[in-house]
């Protein structure tokens, strides 16, 4: 049960982070102990939540080493946390503060932490795929046994970078795991009617890449299958694809009520909730007290991160001209 408790801890931390970020983007986090009366939203701009999908990053990233590399999507908080990023620095980044992991200039959709191998979330659908493949090519040339992982959604399979990335990875036999988080909805539209053929696994297999489907709400199943695929990649198998069928509980962004979705489907998704399933297994095995402690610790950790983020300074305006490409002196004079 030690492994399941560790996986549950990761999922609970992600859920607590997402819940707090959602409230902060809507105008306040009073429930977390901050006085937000008469204050605007503490998180500005689009905020795409991964609520409901926690089992996928938890199960996959449990097998990754610090030197392994990862790319994410616009819905990337869970991936970043599961890879080992600091919660406080992440929250400060969402708040746009100088103490954030990207000095407050990346925000939610472009959060990254190279110190743990997280190469970045990406506001462009499917854009993380070729980055992960490029990283995998570099890792292969270095020959140090590390791998890269590309998380992407089902909507990404209908964009050009998906085909280009899988083709390049297959041609050069690269150490990369492609992870499709298939929540069956692309922004506000069901994915199936927009997707020809048999979907992501069939497309991967057409390029000679082994694809494995798993219940993305069963963290133990994800952990088991991901472990096998990652072990094979480390042993030189070349690229592999994990097709994890999961659920997105929220709307496209944090202020989207998702009224375009079938209420019955949403209710069914909530019943399949990975946290609910995992908690039930822990309770049945007599680990309810340990699960309670994990939940309390996560709440306390996120409360501290929120307080620290709100107290942190905004970056000075001069920082706008740092960490950017040099296009020549005098251009911004």
Secondary structure, DSSP 8 states (H G I E B T S, - for coil): -HHHHHHHHHHHHHHHHHHHHHHHHTT--GGGT---TT---SS-S-----TT-HHHHHHHHTT--TT-EEE--SS-HHHHHHTT--HHHHHHHHTTBTTSTTTTSSTTTT--BGGGTB----SSTTHHHHHHHHHHHHHHHHTSS--EEEEEEGGGGGSHHHHHHHHHHHHTT--EEEEEEE-SEETTEESGGG--TT-HHHHHHHTT-EEEEEETT-HHHHHHHHHHHHHHHHTT---EEEEEE----S-SSTT---TTS-HHHHHHHHHT-HHHHHHHHHHHTT-HHHHHHHHHHHHHHHHHHHHHHHHS-B--GGGGGSSS----TTTT-
